[in-house]
Amino acid sequence: MPESVCDLLDGCPDHITCFRFNVRVWLAPFDFGVKQMVELRFRPATAHPQFLEAVLFITRESGEIGAWKRLNKDFINAIRKQFLVWRSLDPEKQKSFREKVPEMMAFGFTGLNTSKKLADL
């Protein structure tokens, strides 16, 4: 059985990554003990380089593999829904969010410390 979703792909193409982040995630219900590393990469699409593609890598760290597979269906669907919401935003709103990304990433955004600004660096 694969330990990583990337293991299921036939040769993950290696081209430039524009933006990526890694996060450790515990999936609910927590009594199953499912913990994983999630990496989300945005990079130029192979077929249409003017567009970005999102590539999701998920590596199981703990928990029973059957529970891990089952719980990830909801996890991946939640991520998919966020992309659908993003696509539904008008260009001005998308621009507003894009401008906030450097600030959030500069502080390892947790959603808890919103008072810091880039000027505080």
Buried (B, 14 or more C-beta within 10 A) or exposed (E): EEEBBBEEEEEEEEEEEEEEEEEEEEBEEEEBBBBBBBBBBBBBEEEEEEEEBBBBBBBBBEBEEEBBBEBBEEBBEEEEEEEEEEEEEEEEEEEEEEEEEEBBEEBEBEEEEEEEEEEEE
